[in-house]
Amino acid sequence: MNVLDAIRLRRSINFFDASKKITEEKIRELIEIANLSPSSFNLQPWKVIVVTDSEKKRVLRKCALDQPKVEEASAVLIIIADPMSVEENIDSVLNSWQELGYIKQEMRGVYKDMAAKLYGGPQDLKRKLFAVKNTALFAMTLMIAAKELGLDTHPMDGFDEECIKKEFNIPEDKIIPMLVAVGYLREGVNLLPRAWRRDYKEFVKINSY
Ligand SMILES: Cc1cc2nc3c(=O)[nH]c(=O)nc-3n(C[C@H](O)[C@H](O)[C@H](O)COP(=O)(O)O)c2cc1C
């Protein structure tokens, strides 16, 4: 499947085949592909909890407005945006850039200062926006890649974030932009046609707002 077809064919699926399991290798392949997504300064501020255990899915469903797809999908990914990834990953980013010849040793300080300036301190709103925007790109790549791997998905933000944090031991400073249900469409289900999208002219302006 080419990328354009994967984008055109991706739909948010409500009817997963609950009897189908997903292998750990397949989930890993999917997540590793999504991990190639671009990110600000290559800081990769995403983390993922893969929920496949049926009892855990039941708990997650309770936190997610009782949406049946949370239990029916083969796996549900809790997509986490980590504002602390600047501190956590900056040295790895710079080491890699230095080793690969992108930058010289003496530029490390300049780049570190630049990252601190661009993304603010750990509590700043711009730090949270940094984490969430990059993690959303990761999630989107994952949903497109899933189509190629024969999987369907459903992103969800209908949930109680505090409930998920409590039940899944996620530290308070992390953000959960969405859950992504991953699995297989139930046999015999015909999806309704894709719903309304705005016309190009409604949201695209040329050269000025
Ligand atoms: C961040 C995000 C959160 C969403 N949350 C939910 C949700 O909690 N429950 C749900 O049924 N659909 C949810 N959706 C699915 C949207 O309703 C769906 O993407 C939209 O209607 C377009 O349909 P399509 O994805 O099939 O093109 C969410 C989508 C996104 C991108």
The ligand as a Gaussian input file, in Angstrom:
#p B3LYP/6-31G(d) Opt

LIG

0 1
 C       -7.274000      13.365000      19.106000
 C       -8.541000      12.643000      18.715000
 C       -9.414000      12.231000      19.702000
 C      -10.574000      11.525000      19.389000
 N      -11.347000      11.048000      20.401000
 C      -12.373000      10.207000      20.106000
 C      -13.084000       9.538000      21.143000
 O      -12.774000       9.656000      22.341000
 N      -14.118000       8.726000      20.794000
 C      -14.469000       8.534000      19.497000
 O      -15.415000       7.786000      19.253000
 N      -13.800000       9.135000      18.492000
 C      -12.748000       9.950000      18.760000
 N      -12.007000      10.503000      17.734000
 C      -12.300000      10.116000      16.340000
 C      -12.898000      11.241000      15.517000
 O      -14.247000      11.406000      15.832000
 C      -12.667000      10.893000      14.034000
 O      -11.295000      10.932000      13.771000
 C      -13.387000      11.865000      13.119000
 O      -14.774000      11.772000      13.289000
 C      -13.045000      11.619000      11.664000
 O      -13.312000      10.286000      11.292000
 P      -12.185000       9.386000      10.609000
 O      -11.049000       9.293000      11.608000
 O      -12.806000       8.041000      10.359000
 O      -11.747000      10.065000       9.357000
 C      -10.872000      11.257000      18.031000
 C       -9.996000      11.705000      17.039000
 C       -8.837000      12.369000      17.379000
 C       -7.879000      12.765000      16.277000

